[in-house]
Structure formats: structure tokens, C-alpha cells
Amino acid sequence: MMSNDLVRRFFDEECEPHVVRVLLSEMNARSLGLTSFTFNVFNVTLDFDNSRVVIEDDLNPEGDAEVSLSEFRSELEQL
């Protein structure tokens, strides 16, 4: 389980079923490149080349967190 507070907030506050479907769909469709999504409060960048996800808090310019792509996918699949 992810321990970063910002990552936890993203999952608790932003991950409605539509957001989960969009992110998992993109993860299933791609294996290379970089793609970004802007949601209500958070921006999410899926970096397939480096197997990482960057989550940024739009309301706090200094707020960002990085997590592995596999850990992020696992958490999404549990929702």
C-alpha cells in the first residue's frame, strides 16, 4: 500500500469510477511513451518508459508525488 499522503489523497478524493476506468484503459492500451491527465484537483502523468506515475496537486504547486506504475495499477484495480 502506498504511504505518501498526496497519493492517498488522490485515491480517496479523485478516484471515482470514471477516473479509474480512464486510467486503467490507458494503462492497458499502452506500454511506451508518456501521457497526462488533468482531473478536478490532481494531474496524473503516466510515464510508461520509466514505469512511474507522477501525481501533482493543482491547488499546491509544491505538491507532487511519484509512485511506480505497477503499484499505481494495483491500487486502481482494488477500487
Stockholm file with secondary structure:
# STOCKHOLM 1.0

chainA/1-79         MMSNDLVRRFFDEECEPHVVRVLLSEMNARSLGLTSFTFNVFNVTLDFDNSRVVIEDDLNPEGDAEVSLSEFRSELEQL
#=GR chainA/1-79 SS CCCCHHHHHIIIIICCHHHHHHHHHHHHHCSSSEEEEECSSEEEEEETTTTEEEEEETTCTTCEEEEEHHHHHHHHHTC
#=GC SS_cons        CCCCHHHHHIIIIICCHHHHHHHHHHHHHCSSSEEEEECSSEEEEEETTTTEEEEEETTCTTCEEEEEHHHHHHHHHTC
//
